[in-house]
Amino acid sequence: MPRTAAVVVIGNEILSGKVRDDNSPYLAAELRALGVALRLILVVPDEEEEIARVLRECSRRFDYVFTTGGVGPTHDDVTFRAVARAFGVGLRESPEIKRSILRRCPQPSEEVLSMARVPQGAEVLELPGVSFPPVRMGNVYIFPGIPQYLREKFQALRERFRERPFFTRRVYVAQEECHIATELRRLDEEFPQVQVGSYPQVDAPGHKVVVVLEGQDEQVLEEALQRLLELLPGDIVVRTE
Amino acid sequence: MPRTAAVVVIGNEILSGKVRDDNSPYLAAELRALGVALRLILVVPDEEEEIARVLRECSRRFDYVFTTGGVGPTHDDVTFRAVARAFGVGLRESPEIKRSILRRCPQPSEEVLSMARVPQGAEVLELPGVSFPPVRMGNVYIFPGIPQYLREKFQALRERFRERPFFTRRVYVAQEECHIATELRRLDEEFPQVQVGSYPQVDAPGHKVVVVLEGQDEQVLEEALQRLLELLPGDIVVRTE
């Protein structure tokens, strides 16, 4: 079984529909490419207690938890406090982050210095070329909400999460789902190691459903693909990928 | 206090990074426009037990729960079963949905007919001009995952969710957050009825932060805006909206 992950997106602006979350789609694709099974995405408000509640549960259930957002200097940035609360610890000042702050803002206010107050026991992940290091607390990795900064930091860390890759095959079908549901159920039952997904396409020219097969054993996946092509009437398969 | 909501997006394809979720941003914006406070978005896999667990909790904590996805005829469509499980009831065949199926697919297989098996006690919401009616079970509204169909159905129902609207004012600031964090905290403390959000802009020409004020009392919001303009040095405010 691959390692599992949850992504916790922290931000009122997403819940109120003002900003679109670009971070969870990015992390979903990255984790998939790394072979990590993302099992849950949550978007939560900028509220310490609610974030702590969610992190406590996710940290227990999944191998990795990635948070985005809430690490700036303003009153609505409560992620470090929430992580500390989730783990039942206090805060300490990180000299590494304080140095980053002073480089950018030579006379920081109390609010700005609060960005350096990380959970006790957290690791500050200093990375070459990355200012404002990301922070890890247990299995929780804390990233900023600004997509450019999140990506820079995730890229610098990504190899530590690599697992066996997932392989994918796609079958484009010219008929609607109701004509292939029986065959797909059978395939799903015959190949428990393969994820069988069925995705109707409303406006696609030439096909009505994409069947996606996925797994970490390339040979079993190939067998599942051949079996599917055997089960479906040949004249409705537009192409495979 | 406005009514609260959660959106539960059901779909492996989003967790695996293959498909981008367009439904939760749509519902977030719609609910905001209606004055409903969206408090949580979850993306969960196509697994009956996990969906049931999440729905049980959300149904208890929020006024409305909106699900998207998992209502088609294939083996990975488990939403109705999961809702029934969350509420501890069985399934019954809906004659209204069965009629919709037969119009589209005159000789349906067993899998296709399973689309008509809704939780016992659920209301099938027949709406003018909408085929495949959405289903409500308690405070859980069940929508399809295909964005076009979700939108058609939500639009037909939206007025039943209308509350007092939220009002929004924006202040564009030429300085980074670290220069205004103290003033924002003060504003946030002085106006508990107003949500004060601070959003750094990396590539915006002419401003570095957008401060967003929101509330359901337009006059209090206006007072908060005036107070913020008083607190901030005048030369860093680029414009207000």
Interface residues (C-beta under 8 A of the other chain):
Chain A: V9 N12 E13 I14 L15 S16 G17 K18 V19 R20 D21 S24 P25 A28 A29 E30 L31 R32 A33 L38 R39 L40 I41 L42 V43 V44 P45 D46 G72 P73 T74 H75 D76 I101 R104 C105 P108 S109 E110 E111 V112 I146 Q148 Y149 F166 T168 E176 E177 C178 H179 I180 A181 T182 L184 R185 D188 E189 Q195 V196 G197 S198 Y199 P200 V202 V212 E214
Chain B: V9 N12 E13 I14 L15 S16 G17 K18 V19 R20 D21 S24 P25 A28 A29 E30 L31 R32 A33 L38 R39 L40 I41 L42 V43 V44 P45 D46 G72 P73 T74 H75 D76 I101 R104 C105 P108 S109 E110 E111 V112 I146 Q148 Y149 F166 T168 E176 E177 C178 H179 I180 A181 T182 L184 R185 D188 E189 Q195 V196 G197 S198 Y199 P200 V202 V212 E214
